[in-house]
Amino acid sequence: MSKRLRNTELCADCSVPEPRWASVNRGVLICDECCSVHRSLGRHSSQVRHLTHTPWPPTQLQMVQTLYSNGANSIWEHSLLDPASVMSGKRKANPQDKLHPNKSDFIRAKYQMLAFVHRMPCREDDSSTAKDLSKQLHSSVRTGNLETCLRLLSLGAQANFFHPEKGNTPLHVAAKAGQVSQAELLTVYGADPGAPDTNGKTPIDYAREAGHHELADRLVEVQYELTDRLAFYLCGRRPDHKNNQHFIVPQMADSSLDLSELAKAAKKKLQALSNHLFEELAMDVYDEVDRRETDAVWLATQNHSTLVTETTVVPFLPVNPEYSSTRNQGRQKLARFNAHEFATLVIDILSDAKRRQQGNIISSPKDNVEFILKSMAMRHGSDSQDNDQPDYDSVASDEDTDQELPSSKGDRTKSLDSDLSDSPITMQEYLEVKNALTASEAKIQHLMKANNNLSDELRLMQKKKERGAFVTTSSSLPSFPSTLSWPRDESVQKAPKLEKQSSMPESDYDNTFNDSEMEDSSLCRRARLRSSGWMGEGSSIPELADVEMEPDPTLPSTEDVIRKTEQITKNIQELLRAAQENKHDSFIPCSERIHVAVTEMAALFPKRPRSETVRGSLRLLTSSAYRLQNECRKALPSEGCPGPDMQLVTQQVIQCAYDIAKAAKQLVTITTKENTN
């Protein structure tokens, strides 16, 4: 299934000949050293596969070949092709550069910050919004021009965009036209092969109707890729989808240990999760499988006599900044599972995915996924791990709630037993049920009110976002290639995507950032309470929110903004150097200098800029500096608290620094354009 590309290729990042790895979603080939940096970015930034030691779907390999041969790397290095960049000192890494910091800094800037991607002109109208880019993508996928579609995706076009006039998605168009490589690219960026159009037909249906049967079969494989990958990881076999066999659920050779009460309780909690939360857990396990398999390929293909320790393996899943800290901690704890424990978790997920696909619903309370992970980790007697010093901050679990409310749990059990018996219902039981229903109704009303408020806020944020000129691209990179294929919860299915994220209050295991995650009375969590303003909601520049006042149209000179940006960049470089050298005691002084530089830069701009883009960039700049200070304070151990996880803290610090640099770059671009008009 695999096929080696010709040996004249060069690494897209440092130009080393004969690269052996590919970044699927970036459409480039990379060498071993650069691959180690790509892996540390996480699959949300770069999805790496070995060219010969990893099984490839032939059409996906062909898609990567086509992109690389046609110069997809120029999308990610657009500004470096400008002769002016050479004069300014900007250059790409070369084979003689050290991996750290030269190559790694360049790769992070190239793919995390998208520092060299061509940006659309800054405008006040909606002509450059994600909706317009997505419409262009919708029109482009019927052709064979892959590079155009990748460029649109890099600018923020959405692979799952539903065209309001056409009534379908880009994948419907590509499938009907038989554009195999376009379909591969769209599914890599999260397009759903099972999404219906206004006529109720899926891309798979259109591919079959048009006679593109191989494409239709491939889209079915993509639809079940998550469960197929998990099954293949355990038993080396994939389901036969052509014969309607969509699931393989392997069995443990020795399942005697799976009969414990703790194991049964964990499995029940897994079954009780909503489809939304179950998908998140399944995605995280998928990412962990990918990490373990790629580690195995990496170790098998390296020259161990010259192997550099810092490029050997990725010890756990890298932090995804779009996820909450709770979810990131849960993802990283998956690395602590031994082979037997992890296989048991994978089997439970496969069996429950099959149950959900068949439509068997289990009505039970929704519990915290963190308890599931903890229960699974304890399932096979891993006492030695539990007795060790924890590697991560403690995360709230349902055990705490169960210990605090033993009487209510007993009442529920008693009431359930009474309901299942044939004896008459007593007055006491009736009153208990009535009180429980009253309390539940009050809680539901409270949650509905909170949900409505969140929905209103999200709609307002969406309107503000659509008025901005810059389009984020991280949302177009999925955690795994396709959505799971069971029926959605009706309440989630009818809600818009933004509202769906706010309608899941039942668990901390989500991908939204909310204050409830940080409600902790201990001294260890106070810094996190202060960091809740990182989305730009803090009081760093409160006057920007005052839209009633007359705006000040004047912007600072480009030279002043560039001078302050250089000062910020210099301080960020010092911070990154301290992070690379593990000088954690330098975090706070560096963050203070960055905060001072950011404050001085923000002071150059009017208090109430007319441009929504300027306001958004200033919010990102100041709130990221504020969040950076809070993250750096976590590097200092507090009395009576366990030591911080420095790997997690360092990654969060680096992410804050990149956000500051991104905002500063946006402000330079805006002022340059405005002052030249």
C-alpha positions as CSV (number, residue, x, y, z in Angstrom):
1,M,0.0,0.0,0.0
2,S,2.9,2.3,0.7
3,K,5.0,3.8,-2.1
4,R,8.4,5.6,-1.8
5,L,8.7,9.0,-3.5
6,R,11.6,9.7,-5.7
7,N,15.0,10.3,-3.9
8,T,15.5,13.8,-5.4
9,E,13.0,15.4,-2.9
10,L,14.2,17.9,-0.3
11,C,12.9,18.5,3.2
12,A,10.4,21.4,3.1
13,D,11.7,23.0,6.3
14,C,15.6,22.6,6.0
15,S,16.3,21.3,2.5
16,V,17.9,18.1,3.7
17,P,17.8,15.6,0.8
18,E,15.7,12.4,0.8
19,P,13.1,13.2,3.4
20,R,11.4,10.1,4.9
21,W,8.3,11.7,6.5
22,A,5.3,13.6,5.3
23,S,3.0,16.1,7.0
24,V,-0.3,15.1,5.5
25,N,-2.4,18.2,6.3
26,R,0.5,20.6,5.2
27,G,1.2,18.7,2.0
28,V,5.0,18.7,2.5
29,L,7.8,16.2,3.0
30,I,10.2,16.5,6.0
31,C,13.4,15.0,7.3
32,D,13.8,13.0,10.5
33,E,15.0,16.0,12.6
34,C,12.2,18.3,11.4
35,C,9.7,15.5,11.9
36,S,10.6,15.4,15.6
37,V,9.6,19.1,15.9
38,H,6.4,18.5,13.9
39,R,5.4,15.7,16.3
40,S,5.9,18.0,19.3
41,L,3.5,20.5,17.8
42,G,0.6,18.0,18.0
43,R,-1.7,16.5,15.4
44,H,-3.8,19.7,15.4
45,S,-0.8,21.4,13.8
46,S,0.8,18.7,11.8
47,Q,-0.2,15.1,11.0
48,V,3.0,13.2,10.3
49,R,3.3,9.8,8.6
50,H,6.4,7.8,7.5
51,L,6.6,7.4,3.7
52,T,7.5,3.7,3.8
53,H,6.9,2.3,7.3
54,T,3.4,3.6,7.8
55,P,0.4,2.0,5.9
56,W,-1.0,4.6,3.5
57,P,-4.3,4.8,1.7
58,P,-3.0,5.1,-1.9
59,T,-5.2,8.1,-2.7
60,Q,-4.0,10.0,0.3
61,L,-0.3,9.4,-0.5
62,Q,-1.1,10.5,-4.1
63,M,-2.7,13.7,-2.7
64,V,0.5,14.5,-0.7
65,Q,2.7,13.8,-3.7
66,T,0.7,16.1,-5.9
67,L,0.7,18.9,-3.3
68,Y,4.4,18.7,-2.7
69,S,5.3,18.4,-6.4
70,N,3.2,21.4,-7.2
71,G,4.8,23.6,-4.6
72,A,2.5,23.5,-1.6
73,N,5.4,24.5,0.6
74,S,5.2,28.0,-1.0
75,I,1.9,28.4,0.8
76,W,3.6,28.2,4.2
77,E,6.7,30.2,3.1
78,H,5.0,32.8,1.0
79,S,6.6,35.9,2.5
80,L,10.1,34.2,2.5
81,L,9.9,34.2,-1.3
82,D,9.9,38.0,-1.3
83,P,13.4,39.4,-1.9
84,A,12.7,42.0,0.7
85,S,12.6,39.2,3.4
86,V,16.2,38.5,2.7
87,M,17.1,42.1,3.3
88,S,15.2,42.0,6.6
89,G,17.1,39.0,7.8
90,K,14.3,36.5,7.4
91,R,15.3,33.1,6.1
92,K,14.4,29.5,6.3
93,A,16.4,26.9,8.1
94,N,19.2,25.1,6.3
95,P,20.8,21.6,6.8
96,Q,23.7,23.0,8.8
97,D,21.5,24.7,11.4
98,K,21.1,23.2,14.9
99,L,17.8,21.5,15.6
100,H,17.4,23.7,18.7
101,P,16.8,26.5,18.6
102,N,17.2,27.3,14.8
103,K,15.1,24.6,13.1
104,S,12.6,24.3,15.8
105,D,12.0,28.0,16.0
106,F,11.5,28.3,12.3
107,I,9.1,25.3,12.2
108,R,7.0,26.6,15.0
109,A,6.8,30.0,13.4
110,K,6.0,28.5,10.0
111,Y,3.2,26.1,11.1
112,Q,2.0,27.3,14.5
113,M,2.1,31.1,14.0
114,L,1.6,30.9,10.2
115,A,4.2,33.7,10.2
116,F,5.0,33.4,6.5
117,V,1.5,32.7,5.1
118,H,0.1,35.3,2.7
119,R,-2.6,37.3,4.5
120,M,-5.7,38.8,2.9
121,P,-5.7,42.7,2.9
122,C,-7.2,44.3,6.0
123,R,-10.7,45.6,5.3
124,E,-13.6,46.8,7.2
125,D,-16.2,44.9,5.1
126,D,-16.9,41.2,5.1
127,S,-15.3,40.4,1.7
128,S,-12.4,38.4,3.4
129,T,-14.3,36.5,6.0
130,A,-14.3,32.8,6.5
131,K,-17.7,32.6,4.8
132,D,-16.4,34.1,1.5
133,L,-13.3,31.9,1.6
134,S,-15.4,28.9,2.2
135,K,-17.6,29.8,-0.8
136,Q,-14.4,30.0,-2.9
137,L,-13.4,26.6,-1.6
138,H,-16.9,25.2,-2.5
139,S,-16.4,26.4,-6.1
140,S,-12.8,25.2,-6.4
141,V,-13.1,21.6,-5.4
142,R,-14.8,20.5,-8.6
143,T,-11.4,21.2,-10.3
144,G,-8.1,19.4,-9.9
145,N,-6.3,22.4,-8.5
146,L,-5.3,21.1,-5.1
147,E,-2.9,24.0,-4.2
148,T,-5.7,26.6,-4.5
149,C,-7.9,24.6,-2.1
150,L,-5.0,24.2,0.4
151,R,-4.3,27.9,0.2
152,L,-8.0,28.7,1.0
153,L,-8.0,26.2,3.9
154,S,-4.8,27.8,5.2
155,L,-6.6,31.2,5.2
156,G,-9.5,29.9,7.2
157,A,-12.0,28.3,4.7
158,Q,-14.0,25.6,6.4
159,A,-14.0,22.1,5.0
160,N,-17.5,21.4,6.4
161,F,-19.0,24.7,5.1
162,F,-22.7,24.3,4.2
163,H,-23.4,26.6,1.2
164,P,-26.7,28.3,1.9
165,E,-27.6,28.7,-1.8
166,K,-26.3,25.4,-3.1
167,G,-27.5,23.4,-0.1
168,N,-24.5,21.2,0.2
169,T,-20.8,21.1,1.3
170,P,-17.5,21.2,-0.6
171,L,-17.2,17.4,-0.2
172,H,-20.6,16.8,-1.9
173,V,-19.2,18.8,-4.9
174,A,-15.9,17.0,-5.0
175,A,-17.5,13.5,-4.7
176,K,-20.0,14.2,-7.5
177,A,-17.2,15.5,-9.7
178,G,-15.0,12.4,-8.9
179,Q,-12.2,14.6,-7.6
180,V,-10.4,12.0,-5.5
181,S,-7.5,14.1,-4.3
182,Q,-9.8,17.0,-3.4
183,A,-11.9,14.7,-1.3
184,E,-8.8,13.4,0.5
185,L,-7.7,16.9,1.3
186,L,-11.1,18.0,2.5
187,T,-11.4,14.9,4.8
188,V,-7.9,15.5,6.2
189,Y,-9.2,19.0,7.2
190,G,-12.3,17.5,8.9
191,A,-15.0,17.2,6.1
192,D,-17.7,14.7,7.1
193,P,-18.5,12.0,4.4
194,G,-21.8,11.3,6.2
195,A,-23.1,14.9,6.2
196,P,-26.5,15.2,4.3
197,D,-27.3,17.9,1.9
198,T,-30.8,19.5,1.6
199,N,-32.0,16.4,-0.3
200,G,-30.8,14.1,2.5
201,K,-27.9,12.7,0.3
202,T,-24.4,12.3,1.6
203,P,-21.1,12.7,-0.4
204,I,-21.0,8.9,-0.5
205,D,-24.4,8.8,-2.2
206,Y,-23.3,11.3,-4.9
207,A,-20.0,9.4,-5.6
208,R,-21.9,6.1,-6.1
209,E,-24.6,7.8,-8.3
210,A,-21.9,9.3,-10.5
211,G,-20.2,5.9,-10.9
212,H,-17.1,6.8,-8.7
213,H,-17.3,3.6,-6.7
214,E,-13.7,3.6,-5.5
215,L,-14.1,7.1,-4.2
216,A,-17.4,6.1,-2.5
217,D,-15.6,3.1,-0.8
218,R,-12.8,5.4,0.3
219,L,-15.2,7.9,1.8
220,V,-16.8,5.0,3.8
221,E,-13.4,4.1,5.1
222,V,-12.8,7.8,6.1
223,Q,-16.2,7.8,7.9
224,Y,-15.1,4.9,10.1
225,E,-11.5,5.8,10.3
226,L,-11.4,6.4,14.0
227,T,-12.8,3.0,15.0
228,D,-10.9,1.3,12.1
229,R,-7.6,2.7,13.4
230,L,-8.3,1.6,17.0
231,A,-9.2,-1.9,15.8
232,F,-6.1,-2.1,13.6
233,Y,-4.0,-1.0,16.5
234,L,-5.1,-3.9,18.6
235,C,-5.5,-6.8,16.2
236,G,-3.9,-5.7,12.8
237,R,-7.3,-6.1,11.0
238,R,-9.8,-3.7,9.5
239,P,-13.5,-4.2,9.0
240,D,-14.8,-5.2,5.6
241,H,-17.0,-2.2,4.9
242,K,-18.0,-3.5,1.4
243,N,-19.8,-6.3,3.1
244,N,-21.4,-4.0,5.7
245,Q,-19.0,-5.0,8.5
246,H,-18.2,-1.7,10.1
247,F,-16.8,-2.7,13.4
248,I,-14.3,-5.1,14.8
249,V,-14.2,-5.4,18.6
250,P,-11.2,-7.5,19.7
251,Q,-11.3,-9.5,22.9
252,M,-8.6,-9.7,25.5
253,A,-6.8,-13.1,25.7
254,D,-7.2,-13.0,29.5
255,S,-10.4,-11.2,30.4
256,S,-10.7,-12.5,34.0
257,L,-9.4,-9.2,35.4
258,D,-12.1,-7.3,33.5
259,L,-14.9,-8.6,35.8
260,S,-14.0,-6.4,38.8
261,E,-16.7,-4.1,40.1
262,L,-14.4,-1.1,39.4
263,A,-14.2,-2.2,35.7
264,K,-17.9,-2.6,35.5
265,A,-18.5,0.8,37.1
266,A,-16.0,2.5,34.7
267,K,-17.7,0.9,31.7
268,K,-21.1,2.1,32.8
269,K,-19.8,5.6,33.1
270,L,-18.4,5.4,29.6
271,Q,-21.8,4.2,28.3
272,A,-23.5,7.1,30.2
273,L,-21.6,9.8,28.3
274,S,-23.4,11.9,25.7
275,N,-22.4,11.3,22.1
276,H,-20.6,14.7,22.2
277,L,-18.4,13.8,25.2
278,F,-17.9,10.2,24.0
279,E,-16.6,11.6,20.7
280,E,-14.1,13.8,22.5
281,L,-12.8,10.9,24.5
282,A,-12.6,8.7,21.4
283,M,-10.7,11.5,19.5
284,D,-8.2,11.7,22.4
285,V,-7.7,8.0,22.4
286,Y,-7.2,8.1,18.6
287,D,-4.5,10.8,19.1
288,E,-2.8,8.6,21.7
289,V,-2.9,5.6,19.4
290,D,-1.3,7.7,16.7
291,R,1.4,8.9,19.1
292,R,2.2,5.4,20.2
293,E,2.3,4.0,16.7
294,T,4.4,6.9,15.4
295,D,6.8,6.4,18.3
296,A,7.2,2.8,17.3
297,V,7.9,3.7,13.7
298,W,10.3,6.4,14.8
299,L,12.4,4.1,16.9
300,A,12.5,1.4,14.3
301,T,13.8,3.8,11.6
302,Q,16.5,5.7,13.5
303,N,20.2,5.2,13.4
304,H,20.6,4.6,17.2
305,S,24.3,5.3,17.1
306,T,23.7,8.9,16.2
307,L,20.3,9.3,17.8
308,V,19.8,12.6,19.6
309,T,18.0,12.1,22.9
310,E,15.7,15.1,22.6
311,T,14.4,13.9,19.2
312,T,13.6,10.3,20.2
313,V,10.0,10.2,21.3
314,V,7.1,12.4,22.3
315,P,6.4,11.3,25.9
316,F,2.7,12.3,25.9
317,L,0.2,14.3,23.7
318,P,1.2,17.9,23.2
319,V,-1.0,20.6,24.5
320,N,-3.8,21.7,22.2
321,P,-4.5,25.4,23.0
322,E,-8.1,25.0,21.8
323,Y,-8.9,22.6,24.6
324,S,-9.4,23.3,28.2
325,S,-6.6,22.6,30.7
326,T,-8.7,19.8,32.2
327,R,-9.0,18.0,28.8
328,N,-5.3,18.5,28.0
329,Q,-4.4,16.9,31.4
330,G,-6.7,14.0,30.7
331,R,-5.2,13.5,27.2
332,Q,-1.7,13.5,28.6
333,K,-2.6,11.0,31.3
334,L,-3.4,8.5,28.6
335,A,0.4,8.0,28.2
336,R,0.6,6.5,31.7
337,F,-1.6,3.6,30.7
338,N,0.4,0.4,30.2
339,A,-0.3,-1.8,27.1
340,H,-2.9,-3.9,28.9
341,E,-4.8,-1.0,30.4
342,F,-4.8,1.0,27.2
343,A,-6.0,-2.0,25.2
344,T,-8.9,-2.4,27.6
345,L,-9.9,1.2,27.2
346,V,-9.7,0.9,23.4
347,I,-11.9,-2.2,23.5
348,D,-14.5,-0.5,25.7
349,I,-14.6,2.5,23.3
350,L,-15.0,0.2,20.3
351,S,-17.8,-1.8,21.8
352,D,-19.6,1.3,22.9
353,A,-19.1,3.0,19.5
354,K,-20.8,-0.1,18.0
355,R,-23.6,0.1,20.5
356,R,-24.2,3.8,19.7
357,Q,-24.1,3.2,16.0
358,Q,-26.8,0.6,16.3
359,G,-28.9,3.1,18.2
360,N,-29.1,1.4,21.6
361,I,-29.6,4.1,24.1
362,I,-28.7,3.8,27.8
363,S,-30.4,6.3,30.1
364,S,-28.2,7.2,33.0
365,P,-26.6,10.2,34.6
366,K,-23.8,11.8,32.7
367,D,-20.5,11.6,34.6
368,N,-17.0,13.1,34.3
369,V,-14.6,11.5,31.9
370,E,-11.8,12.1,34.3
371,F,-13.2,9.4,36.6
372,I,-13.3,7.0,33.6
373,L,-9.7,7.5,32.9
374,K,-8.8,7.1,36.6
375,S,-10.9,4.0,36.9
376,M,-9.5,2.4,33.8
377,A,-5.9,3.2,35.0
378,M,-6.7,1.3,38.2
379,R,-8.5,-1.5,36.5
380,H,-5.6,-4.0,36.4
381,G,-3.9,-3.2,39.7
382,S,-1.7,-0.4,38.8
383,D,-1.1,0.5,42.4
384,S,2.5,1.3,41.9
385,Q,1.6,4.2,39.5
386,D,-1.1,5.5,41.8
387,N,1.3,5.6,44.8
388,D,3.8,7.7,42.8
389,Q,3.9,11.5,42.9
390,P,1.3,12.7,40.4
391,D,2.6,14.1,37.2
392,Y,-0.3,16.5,36.7
393,D,-2.5,18.8,38.7
394,S,-5.5,17.1,40.3
395,V,-8.7,17.3,38.3
396,A,-12.1,17.3,39.8
397,S,-13.9,13.9,39.5
398,D,-17.2,12.4,40.4
399,E,-15.6,10.6,43.3
400,D,-15.5,13.9,45.2
401,T,-19.2,14.4,44.6
402,D,-20.1,10.9,45.6
403,Q,-18.2,11.2,48.8
404,E,-19.9,14.5,49.7
405,L,-23.4,13.3,49.0
406,P,-23.7,9.7,50.3
407,S,-27.2,10.1,51.5
408,S,-28.6,11.4,48.1
409,K,-26.9,8.5,46.3
410,G,-28.5,6.0,48.7
411,D,-31.9,7.7,48.2
412,R,-31.6,7.3,44.5
413,T,-30.6,3.6,44.8
414,K,-33.5,3.0,47.2
415,S,-36.0,4.8,44.9
416,L,-34.8,2.8,41.9
417,D,-35.2,-0.5,43.8
418,S,-38.7,0.5,44.7
419,D,-39.6,1.3,41.1
420,L,-38.4,-2.1,39.9
421,S,-40.4,-4.0,42.6
422,D,-44.0,-5.0,42.4
423,S,-44.9,-3.7,45.9
424,P,-47.1,-0.6,46.3
425,I,-45.4,2.8,46.4
426,T,-45.3,4.4,49.8
427,M,-46.0,8.0,50.6
428,Q,-42.4,8.5,51.6
429,E,-41.2,7.3,48.2
430,Y,-43.7,9.4,46.4
431,L,-42.5,12.5,48.3
432,E,-38.9,11.6,47.5
433,V,-39.6,11.3,43.8
434,K,-41.6,14.6,43.8
435,N,-38.8,16.5,45.6
436,A,-36.2,15.0,43.2
437,L,-38.3,16.1,40.2
438,T,-38.8,19.6,41.6
439,A,-35.0,19.9,42.1
440,S,-34.3,18.6,38.7
441,E,-36.8,21.0,37.0
442,A,-35.2,23.9,38.9
443,K,-31.7,22.8,37.8
444,I,-32.9,22.4,34.2
445,Q,-34.4,25.9,34.2
446,H,-31.2,27.3,35.6
447,L,-29.1,25.5,32.9
448,M,-31.4,26.6,30.1
449,K,-31.1,30.2,31.2
450,A,-27.3,29.9,31.4
451,N,-27.3,28.3,28.0
452,N,-29.4,31.0,26.5
453,N,-27.1,33.7,27.9
454,L,-24.0,31.8,26.5
455,S,-25.7,31.5,23.1
456,D,-26.4,35.2,23.0
457,E,-22.8,36.0,23.9
458,L,-21.5,33.5,21.3
459,R,-23.7,35.1,18.6
460,L,-22.4,38.5,19.5
461,M,-18.8,37.2,19.4
462,Q,-19.5,35.6,16.0
463,K,-20.8,38.9,14.6
464,K,-17.7,40.7,15.9
465,K,-15.5,38.1,14.3
466,E,-17.1,38.3,10.9
467,R,-16.4,42.1,10.9
468,G,-12.7,41.4,11.4
469,A,-10.3,41.0,8.5
470,F,-8.1,38.3,9.9
471,V,-9.3,34.8,9.8
472,T,-8.1,32.1,12.2
473,T,-7.0,28.8,10.7
474,S,-6.8,26.5,13.7
475,S,-10.4,25.7,13.6
476,S,-10.0,24.1,10.2
477,L,-7.5,21.5,11.6
478,P,-9.4,18.6,13.1
479,S,-8.2,16.4,15.9
480,F,-8.9,13.3,13.8
481,P,-9.9,12.9,10.1
482,S,-13.6,12.3,10.3
483,T,-16.6,12.5,12.7
484,L,-18.0,9.3,14.2
485,S,-21.1,8.0,12.3
486,W,-23.7,7.4,14.9
487,P,-27.0,9.4,15.2
488,R,-26.5,12.7,16.9
489,D,-28.3,13.9,20.0
490,E,-31.4,15.7,18.7
491,S,-30.8,18.7,20.9
492,V,-27.3,19.0,19.5
493,Q,-28.2,18.3,16.0
494,K,-30.7,21.2,15.8
495,A,-28.4,23.7,17.4
496,P,-25.8,25.8,15.4
497,K,-22.2,24.7,15.9
498,L,-21.3,27.5,18.2
499,E,-24.3,26.9,20.4
500,K,-23.6,23.2,20.5
501,Q,-20.4,23.9,22.3
502,S,-22.1,25.9,24.9
503,S,-24.9,23.3,25.5
504,M,-22.8,20.7,27.2
505,P,-22.5,21.8,30.9
506,E,-22.5,18.2,32.2
507,S,-18.8,17.6,32.2
508,D,-15.4,19.4,32.5
509,Y,-14.1,17.3,29.6
510,D,-14.9,19.7,26.8
511,N,-13.1,22.0,24.4
512,T,-14.4,25.3,25.7
513,F,-12.7,27.5,28.2
514,N,-15.0,28.5,31.1
515,D,-14.5,29.9,34.6
516,S,-16.1,26.9,36.2
517,E,-13.0,24.8,35.4
518,M,-10.9,27.0,37.7
519,E,-13.2,27.3,40.7
520,D,-10.9,25.9,43.3
521,S,-10.3,27.3,46.8
522,S,-6.7,26.1,47.1
523,L,-3.7,28.3,46.7
524,C,-2.5,26.2,43.9
525,R,-5.4,27.3,41.6
526,R,-5.5,31.1,42.4
527,A,-3.3,31.9,39.4
528,R,-5.7,30.0,37.2
529,L,-8.5,32.1,38.5
530,R,-6.7,35.2,37.5
531,S,-6.0,33.8,34.0
532,S,-9.7,33.5,33.1
533,G,-9.4,36.7,31.1
534,W,-7.2,35.3,28.4
535,M,-9.9,35.4,25.7
536,G,-9.7,39.1,25.7
537,E,-12.4,39.6,28.4
538,G,-10.1,41.0,31.0
539,S,-9.7,44.5,32.1
540,S,-6.3,45.1,30.4
541,I,-7.8,47.6,28.0
542,P,-11.4,48.0,29.2
543,E,-11.9,51.2,27.3
544,L,-11.9,49.3,24.0
545,A,-15.3,47.8,24.9
546,D,-16.9,51.3,25.1
547,V,-18.5,51.6,21.7
548,E,-20.7,54.5,22.7
549,M,-17.9,57.0,22.7
550,E,-16.7,58.8,19.6
551,P,-13.8,56.8,18.1
552,D,-10.4,58.3,17.6
553,P,-9.4,57.6,14.0
554,T,-5.7,58.4,14.3
555,L,-3.2,55.5,14.3
556,P,0.4,55.6,15.3
557,S,3.2,55.7,12.8
558,T,4.5,52.5,11.3
559,E,8.0,53.2,12.6
560,D,6.8,53.5,16.2
561,V,4.8,50.3,16.0
562,I,7.7,48.4,14.4
563,R,10.1,49.7,17.1
564,K,7.8,48.5,19.9
565,T,7.3,45.2,18.1
566,E,11.0,44.6,17.9
567,Q,11.3,45.3,21.6
568,I,8.5,42.7,22.3
569,T,10.1,40.2,20.0
570,K,13.5,40.6,21.7
571,N,11.9,39.9,25.1
572,I,10.0,36.9,23.7
573,Q,13.2,35.5,22.3
574,E,14.8,35.7,25.8
575,L,11.7,33.9,27.2
576,L,11.9,31.1,24.6
577,R,15.6,30.8,25.2
578,A,15.0,30.4,29.0
579,A,12.3,27.7,28.2
580,Q,14.7,25.8,26.0
581,E,17.4,25.9,28.6
582,N,14.9,25.0,31.4
583,K,15.7,28.2,33.2
584,H,12.2,28.4,34.8
585,D,13.3,31.0,37.4
586,S,13.7,33.4,34.5
587,F,10.0,33.1,33.4
588,I,8.6,35.8,35.7
589,P,11.3,38.5,34.9
590,C,10.9,37.8,31.2
591,S,7.1,38.0,31.4
592,E,7.3,41.3,33.3
593,R,9.5,42.8,30.6
594,I,7.1,41.6,27.9
595,H,4.1,43.0,29.8
596,V,5.9,46.4,30.0
597,A,6.6,46.4,26.3
598,V,3.1,45.3,25.4
599,T,1.7,48.1,27.6
600,E,3.9,50.7,25.9
601,M,2.8,49.4,22.5
602,A,-0.9,49.5,23.4
603,A,-0.4,53.1,24.6
604,L,0.6,54.1,21.1
605,F,-2.9,53.4,19.8
606,P,-6.1,55.5,20.4
607,K,-8.2,54.4,23.3
608,R,-11.2,53.7,21.1
609,P,-10.0,52.7,17.6
610,R,-12.5,52.8,14.8
611,S,-11.3,49.5,13.3
612,E,-12.7,46.4,14.8
613,T,-9.6,44.6,13.6
614,V,-7.4,46.9,15.6
615,R,-9.5,46.5,18.6
616,G,-9.4,42.7,18.3
617,S,-5.6,42.7,17.8
618,L,-5.1,44.9,20.9
619,R,-7.3,42.7,22.9
620,L,-5.3,39.6,21.9
621,L,-2.1,41.4,22.6
622,T,-2.9,42.7,26.1
623,S,-4.9,39.7,27.3
624,S,-2.1,37.3,26.1
625,A,0.5,39.3,28.0
626,Y,-1.7,39.1,31.1
627,R,-2.2,35.4,30.6
628,L,1.6,34.9,30.1
629,Q,2.3,36.5,33.5
630,N,-0.2,34.1,35.2
631,E,1.3,31.1,33.4
632,C,4.8,32.1,34.4
633,R,3.8,32.4,38.0
634,K,2.8,28.7,37.9
635,A,6.5,27.9,37.4
636,L,7.2,28.8,41.1
637,P,6.2,26.0,43.5
638,S,3.7,27.1,46.2
639,E,3.9,26.0,49.8
640,G,1.7,23.0,50.6
641,C,1.1,22.3,46.9
642,P,2.6,19.6,44.7
643,G,5.2,20.8,42.2
644,P,3.9,22.1,38.9
645,D,4.1,20.0,35.7
646,M,6.8,22.1,34.0
647,Q,6.3,20.5,30.6
648,L,2.7,21.6,30.6
649,V,3.6,25.1,32.0
650,T,6.3,25.6,29.5
651,Q,4.1,24.7,26.5
652,Q,1.4,27.1,27.8
653,V,4.0,29.9,28.2
654,I,5.3,29.3,24.7
655,Q,1.7,29.4,23.3
656,C,1.1,32.8,25.1
657,A,4.3,34.1,23.6
658,Y,3.2,33.1,20.1
659,D,-0.2,34.8,20.6
660,I,1.6,38.0,21.6
661,A,3.9,37.9,18.6
662,K,0.9,37.1,16.3
663,A,-1.1,40.1,17.6
664,A,2.0,42.4,17.3
665,K,2.5,41.2,13.7
666,Q,-1.2,42.0,12.9
667,L,-0.9,45.5,14.3
668,V,2.3,46.1,12.2
669,T,0.4,44.9,9.1
670,I,-2.6,47.1,9.8
671,T,-0.7,50.3,10.5
672,T,1.5,49.8,7.5
673,K,-1.5,49.5,5.2
674,E,-3.4,52.4,6.8
675,N,-0.4,54.8,6.7
676,T,0.4,54.0,3.1
677,N,-3.2,54.8,1.9
